[in-house]
Amino acid sequence: MLVLFCLRLACGLLGSLLFLGSLAVNPRFYRTQFLVALGLGAAAAVFLRETAGILVWLALILAMVGTLLGSLVWSLEGAPGGQVLVWLTTLAFLGTLAASSFQPFVDTRTGPQKETVCEAWQLADDLTSAALLGTATTAMLMGHFYLIAPSMSLAPLLRLLSLLFAAICLRLASAAVGLGFWTMRHSLGNLEDVTVFWLPLRWGLGLVAPLVLGWMAREAARIRSTQSATGILYVVVIFGFLGELTSMLLYRHTGYPL
């Protein structure tokens, strides 16, 4: 579970940079994103050391090499080839995520997973989760960057906040579809079911709260209250992390992306 979380976050962090290419962003911000992704890749490698197949390792090694090169390139004048590395490294992390997501999962308590979703659902779950985690964290880091570059244009932060809103809406849609299929077989009124116990936390803390707080952060950023926006985004990141970890637990328990 922690492997998928690290890989989703790394994909989202680097993928968010693809939408900032035409905006005036300090190269140090790109360097920071690559270094964070490198750390996440290293953490994933630690958790994967006994279970990953050869394809997962190859993709992860390529991704980590890309993040290392990216952190170096974005330290140079003009960052030659920097945007190309953003694309290539994002694709490498996506390949790692896809290869690790579709590995058979066996629960040590219940044996092989009984209910599984099709690969299209798994891919949608991975991508929407990566989008939410990545845009929330990138927007928070961007807001923090205004402390050292207060004169920087608000355009990058506002674009990231728009992306965050879109990512949350996509995540809501994906979770709603999974919940709809799950409720065809299970009653939401069964309060003894552990799944129903965790659902309010997953939806309230992981989806609804970030949606409301993201709107508040955007309103604060529009009046150039970047410190307030950053503080709100810290809470969005924490809620997003908790919501996605809860979603992963629910998926392993039910076989549906809730």
C-alpha positions in Angstrom: 0.0 0.0 0.0 2.8 2.4 0.9 4.5 1.6 -2.4 1.5 2.7 -4.4 1.1 5.8 -2.3 4.7 6.8 -2.9 4.5 6.1 -6.7 1.1 7.9 -7.0 2.5 11.0 -5.3 5.7 11.0 -7.4 3.6 10.7 -10.6 1.4 13.5 -9.5 4.2 15.8 -8.4 6.0 15.5 -11.8 2.8 15.4 -13.8 1.8 18.7 -12.3 4.9 20.3 -13.7 3.7 19.5 -17.2 1.0 22.2 -16.8 3.5 24.9 -15.7 5.8 24.8 -18.8 4.6 28.2 -20.3 4.5 30.0 -16.9 7.3 32.0 -15.2 8.3 29.6 -12.4 11.7 29.7 -10.7 13.9 26.7 -11.8 14.5 25.9 -8.1 10.9 24.9 -7.8 11.4 22.3 -10.5 14.5 21.1 -8.8 12.7 20.7 -5.5 9.9 18.6 -7.2 12.5 16.3 -8.8 14.3 15.8 -5.4 11.0 15.0 -3.6 10.2 12.5 -6.4 13.6 11.0 -6.0 13.0 10.5 -2.3 9.6 8.9 -3.0 11.2 6.6 -5.5 13.8 5.5 -3.0 11.2 4.9 -0.4 9.2 2.8 -2.9 12.4 0.8 -3.7 12.8 0.0 0.0 9.3 -1.4 0.2 9.6 -3.3 -3.1 12.9 -5.0 -2.4 11.4 -8.4 -1.7 8.3 -8.4 -3.9 8.9 -6.5 -7.1 9.3 -8.2 -10.5 11.9 -7.3 -13.1 9.6 -4.9 -15.0 8.9 -2.9 -11.9 12.6 -2.6 -11.1 13.5 -1.5 -14.6 10.8 1.1 -14.7 11.7 2.3 -11.2 15.4 2.6 -11.9 14.7 4.6 -15.0 12.4 6.9 -13.0 15.0 7.4 -10.3 17.8 8.1 -12.8 15.4 10.6 -14.5 14.7 12.4 -11.2 18.4 12.6 -10.4 19.2 14.0 -13.8 16.3 16.4 -13.6 17.5 17.7 -10.2 20.9 18.4 -11.8 19.6 19.9 -15.0 17.2 22.3 -13.3 20.3 23.6 -11.3 22.0 24.7 -14.5 21.5 28.0 -16.4 18.6 27.6 -18.8 17.9 24.0 -17.7 18.8 22.4 -21.0 16.4 19.5 -21.7 14.6 20.1 -18.5 11.1 19.9 -19.9 12.0 16.7 -21.8 13.1 15.1 -18.5 9.8 16.1 -16.9 7.9 14.2 -19.6 10.2 11.1 -19.6 10.4 10.8 -15.8 6.7 11.2 -15.4 6.2 8.4 -17.9 8.7 6.2 -16.1 6.9 6.6 -12.8 3.6 5.9 -14.5 5.1 2.7 -15.9 6.3 1.7 -12.5 2.9 2.5 -11.0 1.1 0.4 -13.6 3.5 -2.5 -13.3 3.3 -2.6 -9.5 -0.5 -2.0 -9.4 -1.4 -5.0 -11.5 0.8 -7.5 -9.4 -1.4 -10.1 -7.7 -2.3 -9.1 -4.2 -2.6 -11.6 -1.4 -4.0 -10.6 2.0 -2.1 -12.4 4.8 -5.4 -12.7 6.8 -7.9 -13.6 4.2 -5.8 -15.2 1.4 -6.1 -14.1 -2.3 -8.3 -11.1 -2.9 -11.8 -12.3 -3.8 -13.2 -9.3 -5.6 -11.1 -7.4 -8.2 -11.8 -4.6 -10.5 -10.9 -4.6 -14.2 -7.6 -3.1 -15.2 -9.4 0.0 -16.6 -10.8 0.7 -13.1 -7.4 0.1 -11.5 -5.8 2.5 -13.9 -8.5 5.1 -13.3 -8.0 4.7 -9.5 -4.3 5.2 -9.8 -4.4 8.2 -12.1 -7.1 10.1 -10.3 -5.4 9.4 -6.9 -2.1 10.6 -8.4 -3.7 13.7 -9.7 -5.3 14.6 -6.4 -2.1 13.9 -4.3 0.2 15.6 -6.8 -1.7 18.8 -7.5 -2.5 19.3 -3.7 1.2 18.9 -2.7 2.5 20.9 -5.7 0.1 23.7 -5.0 1.1 23.7 -1.3 4.8 23.8 -2.2 4.1 26.6 -4.8 2.3 28.6 -2.2 5.3 28.2 0.2 7.6 29.4 -2.6 6.0 32.8 -2.5 7.6 33.3 0.9 11.0 33.5 -0.9 9.7 35.0 -4.2 6.8 37.3 -3.1 6.9 39.2 -6.4 6.3 36.1 -8.5 3.2 36.0 -10.7 0.1 34.4 -9.2 -0.6 32.6 -12.4 1.2 29.3 -11.5 -0.6 29.0 -8.1 -4.0 29.8 -9.6 -3.5 27.3 -12.4 -2.5 24.6 -9.8 -5.5 25.4 -7.7 -7.7 25.0 -10.8 -6.0 21.6 -11.5 -6.6 20.6 -7.9 -10.3 21.3 -8.2 -10.5 19.3 -11.4 -8.5 16.4 -9.8 -10.8 16.3 -6.8 -13.9 16.2 -9.1 -12.4 13.3 -11.1 -11.5 11.5 -7.9 -15.1 12.0 -6.7 -16.4 10.6 -10.0 -14.1 7.5 -9.8 -15.0 6.9 -6.2 -18.8 7.3 -6.9 -18.6 4.7 -9.6 -16.9 2.2 -7.4 -19.3 2.9 -4.5 -22.2 2.4 -6.9 -21.0 -1.0 -7.9 -20.2 -2.0 -4.3 -23.7 -1.0 -3.0 -25.3 -3.3 -5.6 -24.0 -6.2 -3.4 -23.9 -4.6 0.1 -26.2 -2.5 2.2 -25.0 0.9 3.5 -27.3 0.3 6.5 -25.1 -2.5 7.8 -23.3 -0.5 10.5 -21.4 -3.6 11.6 -19.5 -3.7 8.4 -16.0 -2.2 8.7 -16.3 -0.8 5.2 -19.3 1.4 6.1 -17.4 2.5 9.2 -14.5 3.9 7.1 -16.6 5.4 4.3 -17.5 8.6 6.0 -13.9 9.3 6.8 -12.8 8.5 3.3 -15.5 10.7 1.6 -15.8 13.5 4.2 -12.1 14.0 5.0 -10.6 12.8 1.8 -12.9 14.4 -0.8 -15.5 16.9 0.4 -13.2 18.7 2.8 -10.4 19.2 0.2 -13.0 20.4 -2.3 -14.2 23.1 0.1 -10.8 24.0 1.4 -9.4 24.1 -2.2 -12.0 26.7 -3.1 -11.1 28.7 0.1 -7.4 28.6 -0.9 -8.2 29.8 -4.4 -10.2 32.8 -3.0 -7.3 33.7 -0.7 -4.8 33.5 -3.6 -6.9 35.7 -5.8 -6.5 38.6 -3.3 -2.8 37.7 -3.1 -3.0 36.4 0.4 -0.6 33.6 -0.5 0.4 32.8 3.1 -3.3 32.1 4.0 -3.7 30.0 0.8 -0.6 28.0 1.7 -1.8 27.4 5.3 -5.1 26.1 3.9 -3.3 23.9 1.4 -1.3 22.3 4.2 -4.6 21.1 5.6 -5.7 20.0 2.1 -2.6 17.9 1.8 -3.0 16.2 5.2 -6.7 15.5 4.5 -5.8 14.2 1.0 -3.2 11.9 2.3 -5.5 10.5 5.0 -8.3 10.1 2.4 -6.1 8.3 -0.1 -4.7 5.9 2.5 -8.2 5.1 3.7 -9.2 4.5 0.0 -6.4 2.0 -0.4 -7.5 0.2 2.8 -11.1 0.1 1.5 -9.9 -1.2 -1.9 -8.0 -4.1 -0.4 -11.0 -4.9 1.8 -13.7 -4.7 -0.9 -12.0 -4.9 -4.3 -13.6 -1.7 -5.4 -12.1 1.8 -5.6 -14.2 3.7 -3.0 
